[in-house]
Amino acid sequence: MSIVSNVAPELCQAVFSNCRLARPQSARHLFDRLVPLTAALMKESPAALKYALFLLGFMSPATRLPIVELTEDAKAEVASAIAEIGDEHIACPVERWHGPRLREGSVAQS
């Protein structure tokens, strides 16, 4: 959950809040929305997290050894997982977005 909370903090908070309020069905439903993103980020951590944060405008996707850049397939998986969650639950930089969250030219827009 800690890796995913960098990308979808509001959704993670909602999962924890529902757990604390003894609403396991609601928590499970919300958690299930995080599964594709969790899987995509965990496959090639931390490069996948860096790429996700790049798509959201937080940082450069550049990596240094021993971390290597994601393959195009892995980039597409991360971008797709972010798109599945929806804008209302995705982190964004201090300056609010006025359009699509993913950077222009990202793999998800193919």
HELIX and SHEET records of a PDB file:
HELIX    1   1 VAL A    4  ASN A    6  5                                   3    
HELIX    2   2 PRO A    9  ARG A   20  1                                  12    
HELIX    3   3 PRO A   24  LYS A   43  1                                  20    
HELIX    4   4 ALA A   47  LEU A   55  1                                   9    
HELIX    5   5 GLU A   72  ILE A   85  1                                  14    
HELIX    6   6 ASP A   87  HIS A   89  5                                   3    
HELIX    7   7 VAL A  107  GLN A  109  5                                   3    
END                                                                             
